[in-house]
């Protein structure tokens, strides 16, 4: 990544040196991946599946989906 410094009047000055071997191709790939991440996040958040729930129940449904593997009983393979 490029080097950066906070403004001289920042409440907490900070800086970082440039990453070694950072080039424009790396920056373009990071931008592409971040755009894809945003695209996928929007697809999840705005998926029509969530319209099946009352607005007050959406968060609980998302939490249940997030933790569904923790709720599954352990399989008993013989």
N, C-alpha and C positions, 0 to 999 in steps of 0.2 A: 504494500500500500504506500501511497505517497506520504511524505513527512508532513507533520502539522504542528502548529502551536496555537494555544489559546491567545485571545486578544490581551494586550498588556494590562487592561483594566479588569480582567476576569477576577472573580472572587477567589478562584483557585487556579493559578497558572499551571498548565501542563503542556507537554509536548511529546512527540514520538518521532524517531528517525524513520526514514524511508526503509521499507522492507528490501532485503537484498534481491537482486534480479527481478524487481517489479517492472513490468513493461506494459504498454498500452493493450496488448493482447490479453494479459491477465485482468486488467481493469474491465475490458469488454466482456470477458467470461464471467466475472463477478456480477456485472450488470445484468447479463443474460440470466444467470441463475437466480438473482434476486427478483427479476421480473417474473420468472416461472414460479417461484415460491409464492409471490403475490397472486398470480393467476390461480394456482391450486388452492390457496387459502380462501379466495373469493368463491371458488366452485364449491368448497365444503360449507362455508358459512351460508351461502345463498341457495343451496340445493333445495329443490322442491320437497324433499323428505321432511324438512323442518316445518312445513306448512301443515302437516298432519297433527301438530301439537298446538294446544292453546298457548298464547304468548307467555303466560306465566310458567308453563311447563317445559319450555324449550331448554333452559339451562339444566334442569334435572335430567332431561333426556340426553343431552350432550355429555353430561358427567357419567351417566349410565353407560353410554356407548364407549366412552374413553376407558372405563374400567371394566368392560364386559368380560375380559379374560380372567380377571381376578374373581369374578362371580361364578365362573363355570366350575362345576364339580370336577375333581381330578378323575381321570379315566382309570379304570382298573383293568389293565391288560393282563391276560393270563399267559 
